[in-house]
Amino acid sequence: MSGSPQCVHELRTIYPEMGFKVTPKVFHTSEFLWPIIKEGRLELKRTFSGPVMYHDPCTLGRYLGVYDEPRNILQEVTKQPVIEFSRNRRFADCCGGIGGLKVMNPKAARDIAERRLEEYREGDKKVLVTACPSCEQQFRAAGDDVEVMDLISVVARCV
């Protein structure tokens, strides 16, 4: 299990394509936690306060096909609808933090993140939640006014 969609993709997809057998099955933390939360095996002692807006990480969504688990978890811990970006799921915009872009062209990476955050800044105050440490780091670097959290940190506050 990993909180990094990139690591899960490498272990689940790339390594087997290269001929390496990876056992046991590799899960993203959202895939692992959702069944446990849904079945009531993880006691949530409090509700996460405030509205949340969810950002789909590129690798988690487009490469691994994981869209519902993070949303289901957020719905369960907040007890309110998850705010969506207008471009979400497989059409979600990138945060600019994937691969070597931050290193090779930090200005372009920051511009991409800032463009994504324009919609976040509209409307009422909310917490930006993602399920990828690279996205979280990229959004933090792009704006001091952004309250961004990893999905697992949100869950941890409720346990």
Secondary structure, DSSP 8 states (H G I E B T S, - for coil): -BS-HHHHHIIIIIHHHTT----S---BHHHHHHHHHHTT-S---S---S-EEEE--HIIIIIT---HHHHHHHHHHHSS--EE-SS-GGG----S-STTHHHH-HHHHHHHHHHHHHHHHSSS--EEEES-HHHHHHHHHH-TT--EEEHHHHHHHH-
